[in-house]
Amino acid sequence: MQSFSRRYDVVIVGARAAGAATALLLARQGHDVVLVDRDEFPSDTLSTHQLARPGVVQLHRWGLLDAVLDSGAPAIQKVHFTAGGESVVRPVKEKAGVDLLLAPRRHILDTLVIEAAVRAGASVRTGVTIDGVTVDHTGSATGVHGHDRNGAPVELAARFVVGADGLGSRVARSLGAEIVEDRGASGAAQYAYYDGLPWDGIELIVAERALTGVFPTHYGEACIWICSPIADAHQARRQADTREDAFTSYLWRVAPALAERLWEGRRTSPVRGMLRAPNFIRQASGPGWALVGDAGYHRDPVTGHGMSDAYRDAELLADVLDGALYGDRLALAGYQQARDRALRPIFELTVALAGYPPASEFVALQKELSRALDAEASELADLSLLTAV
């Protein structure tokens, strides 16, 4: 069996947004962290990858914003909002220390955060699949076990185990972490990349029972996406020969002006997406373990807040784990309370928006969402957690 002789302070399963950020922050606090993922990096993942203001604030505070911009991610400084046949353009004003939004490709962004974690002292093991969590006779997590890309067994011992392994978290399943609130699944999201056109900021287009958008990203491309009720997405797919034909037809129906513009461009990717996006909150921690990101809770992508959620909760978890590693036995118990309090406003708005109420109500909810994002960004900007590179 392949094993590593030392016992880490923390083993983190999953090296995407939540896991890489947690590793970065813990390593900067001086803890011995190992980050494990079955993927190799750089590699992509299912995501429309827009960073709302709270996520940009966090990258700025961590000293990573310049690196993301230097990678070629365009600084987004306008938001076009269309509803009821009327369009408005709003500049991204300076708030909470930032004056731009971002939509960097995940294979670039995730790799940048992992590299920053390594520079801070974290270890990274890629090509390793974790099959379960090891527990002692008291039921406390003491490490993880799995196998590498060649099938050789792997065991990693640690004082704490963090599951950041996404919606289908094996860490959560292994530990029996319960779903404490299930709000069902009513929405779907589909997207593809296009190039050959100028992109003048983020675009949000409201139609009855749909929200369509444009996120400018690397390589002169934009992520073009449609969020809609599950039933509508399935109906569009049944009426077309291919997923790409269904996506194009759907665009012509819910965002015809955008579809007409895209006719002059070029689709550069297959259509990807999630046709059933659950909304749930899972137990966040237990003896020797914690969950972060989509492993701990998941929300419909209609609010574009998943990565910002992951970064925020990474900060909350790193803070309490720092206390726990220095002997505060009650610290970890406070993580769920802090996480649940932080997620609640936007989680409720997400569930409401994913129900696709009439367009006028949908627009009102979008305005409320904008205020909630600004409030969250201001709170994050005030945090004093270690940010030095």
N, C-alpha and C positions, 0 to 999 in steps of 0.2 A: 504494500500500500504506500502511495506517495503521501507523505505528511511533512509538516514543517515543524521543526523542533520547538520553536518559540511559541509562547502563548501570547497572542495579540491582545491589545486592549479591546479592540472592536473589529469584528469582521462584518463587512457590508456586502450583501448579495444584490447585485445589480449596479451597473456603472453608468446609467443614464442620468437624467437631470437630478433626481432626488439623491441617488446614491453617490454620484461624483461630487455633488455639492456638500453632502454630509462628510465625506472623506476629506475634502479640502479644508473644511472648517475645523474638524477635529484634529487633523494633522497640524494646522496652524496653531492650535492650542497645545501642541506638544505631545499628543497621544499617538500610540503605535497602532496604526490602522492598516488593514488589508482590504482592498476592493476587488471583488470577484465578479466576473461576468462570463457568460457562455459565448458572447460575441467577441470578435476581434475589432479593433478600432484603427482607423475610422470606419464606421458603418452606419447605415441609415436605420430609421425605425418609423413606425406608423405615427405621423404627427403632422399637423398643419403649421406647427412651430412658430406661431406668433408670440412675442413677448410683450405683454401689456406693461404699463408703466411700473407696477411693482417689481416685475422681473428685471427690467432694465435698471431700476434703482439698486437691486441687489448686485448685479454684475458690476455696476459702478462702485459700490461700496467694497466689493471684493478685489477691486483693481483689475478686472478682466474686461471692462467695456472697450477700452482702446484695442485690445487684442482681437475682439470680435469685429470691430469696425475695420481693423487692418486686414482681416481675413477676406474682406470684400463684401460683407453684409451691408447693404445700403442703410444709411441713417434715414429713417422715415419721419418726415416732419409735417405731413398733411394727412388728414383723414377726410375722405369724401363719404357723405352719408346721404343715401337716396331712399325716399319713402313717399308713397302716394304720388309719384310722378314729379316730385320736387327734390332737388339736390342742394346740399350745402357743403361747403368746404371749410374745415376748421384747422387752423395751425396747431401743431403740438406745442403748447406753451411750456415754458420752464416751470416745473413743479417738482418738489421733493429732490431738487438737485439735478434733474435731467430734463432735456428738451427734445427728446427723440424717442421713437419706438423702433423695434427690430423684429425681423422674422428670419433669423439665420437658419440655414440647413442644419439638421441635427447631426449629421456625420462630422460637421465642422465644429459646431458649438460643444457637443458632448466631449469631443476629443480635446478641445481647449481646456475644459474644466478638469478633465482627467489629468492632463499634463500639468496643470497648476497644482493639483493634489499631489502628484509625484514630486514636484519641486518642493512642496511643503514637507515631504517626508513620508507620504503614504506609499504602501506597496500595492501593486496591481497584478492580478492573476487573470488573464483572459483565456478563452477557450476552455473554461471550467464550468461545468453544469452542476449546480447544487441540487441534490435529491432530497435533502431533509436537514433538520436541526437536531443536534445532539443535546440531550438533557441529562442532568444528574439525578440522583435518587430523590431529590426534593422537588423535581420538576422544573428546575431552573436551566435555561439555555446555557450551554458551555462551548458551543462551536457548531460547525456544519460539516456535512459529509456529502461527497458527490464523486464526479469522475472528470478526467480531462478529455481532450479531443481524441485521444487514442484509446479511451476506455479505461485507463488506469485509475484506480480508486484514489481519492483525495480526501484528506481530513484537515480541518483548520480549527484550532482551539482558540477561544477568546473569552474575555470577561463578559462581553456583551455581543449579541447578534442583532444586526439591523437588516430587515427585509426591505429592499428597495427594488424588488423584482417584478413590479408591474401588476396589471389587472389580474393575471392568473397566478399570483404569488405562491410559489411552492413553500416559501418560508411561512406564510400565513396558514396555508393548509396543514403543514407539518405541525404547527403549534396549536392548531384548532382555534385560531383567532376568529371570534364570532363577528358576524355582521350585526351591528347594533341598531342600524337604521337603514331601511331599504325603501327608496322612493320610486322604484321601478325604472323601466327603460321606455322612453317614448320617442327618442330622437335618433337620427342617423346623420352621418357626415361622410362626404365623398370629396376627393380632390385630385387635381392633376397639375402639372407644371406646363407653362407656356413661355415662349420667348418670341423675339421679333417685333416687340411693341414697346413703346415708352410706358413706364409705370410712374405715375405722379402721386405716390403715397398709397396708403391703405384705402380700400373701397369697401363699404358695407351697403348692401342693397336689400331692402326689406320688401317682400311680397307677401301676399296671403299664404300662410303655411310654408314659408321658406325664408332663409337668410343666406345670401350669397356674398362672397367676398373675394378680394384680391389682396395678397400679401407679397409685396416685392421682396426678393431674396437674392441669393448669390447668383453669379453667372449671367446677370441680366434677365433672369427668369422671374416669374411670379407664380405663387401657389394660388390656383383658382379653386374655390371650394363652394360646396352647397351643403347647408344644414337644413334638415327637413324632418317631418314626422316619418317614422319607420314605414308606415303603410304606403306613403307617397313614394319613397325611395324604391320599395319593392315593386310597386306598380310600374314605375318608369323602367325598371330593369326588365320586367316581363314583356313590355311593349317594344323592346329593341332586341336586335340580334346580338349585340355585344355590350359589354359594360361601357365602352367608350362611346358608342352610339347613344346609349341611354343617358349618359352624362351630358352630351352635346344637346340632345333633345330637351332635357330638363333645363339646361341653361337658357335655351330659346324661350321656354315657357315662363321662367321666373325672373330672368334678367336679360331680356332681349337686346338691350343696348350693349351690354357687355358681350353677349354672344356674337353680335354683329362685329364688334371690334376684334374679337378673337379670330374671326374668319380670316383676318389679314395676318395673323400670327401663326405660330406653329406649336402644336402640342408635343412636348418633349419627353413625356413619361406615360406609363399606363395610368389608368384611374385606380386609385386606392381608396380605402376608407373603412368605416365601421358602420354596419347597418343596424346595430343595436347597441346603444351606448347606455350602460347602466348608471344609476345614481345611488350610491350607497356609502355608508360610513362604517368602517370596521374597527373593532377593538384595536387600540393603538399600541399597547404595551403590556408586558407581563414580566414575570421573573426572568431577568437577564436578557430581555429582548424588546424590540420596538419595530414598528412598521412606519415607512415614510413614503410619500408620493402615492402613486396609484395602488400600491400594495395596501395602503391604509385606508384610502377612500378614493372614489372615482366619481366624476361628474361629466355630464354631457359636454361635448366640445363647443357648443353654441356660444359660450361666453369667452372662448379662447384663453382660458385661464389656467390650463393644466400645468404648464411649465412654471408659471409664477407661483402656483400652489406648491409645487414640488420644492422650489427654492426657498419659499417662506418656511415650510415645515422642516426643511433641512436645518435652517437656522434655529428653529425652536428645539429640535432634537439635539443638535450639537451642543446647545446651551445646557440642557438638562443632563446629557451624558457626561459633559465636563464635570458637573457637580457629582454625578454618580461615581465617576471614576476616581474622584478625590474623596470618596467615602460617604457622601450624602445618600443614604439608603432611600430617602423619600423623594429624591429628585426625579427619578424616572416616572413615578406615579403621577407627577404633575404634567407630564407631556400631553396625555390625552386631553386633559382639561384645557390646556393652552391651545392645542391644535383645534379642538372642537369649537372653542370660542372664536378663533381666528377665521376658520373656514365658514362659519354659519352665514354671514350676510350674503356672500357671493354664491354659496351653495343654494340658498333659498331662491335667489334670483335666477340661477341656472335652471333649477327645476321648473320655475314658472315660465321661463323663456322656452324651454324644451317642450312645453305643452302647446306651443304655437297658438297663442290666443289671437284674436283679431288684430290686424296690423296696427291700429291705433294704440291698443294696449301694449303690443309688442314694442312699439317705439317708446312708450312711456317707461317700460321696464328697461330698455336700453339706456335711457337717460339716467335712471336710477343706478344702473350698473356703472356708468361712467363716474358718478359721484362716489360710489363704493370703492372703485379702483383707485381714485385719487386719495381717498381717506386711507386706504391700506398702504399706498405708496408713501404717504407722509409718515405713517407709523413705522414703516421699515427704515425710512431715511433717518429716523431718530434712534435706531438701535445702536448700541455701543459695542456689539460683538466685533471681535478682532477682524480687521480688514486688510492689514498690511500684506503685501505680496511676499 
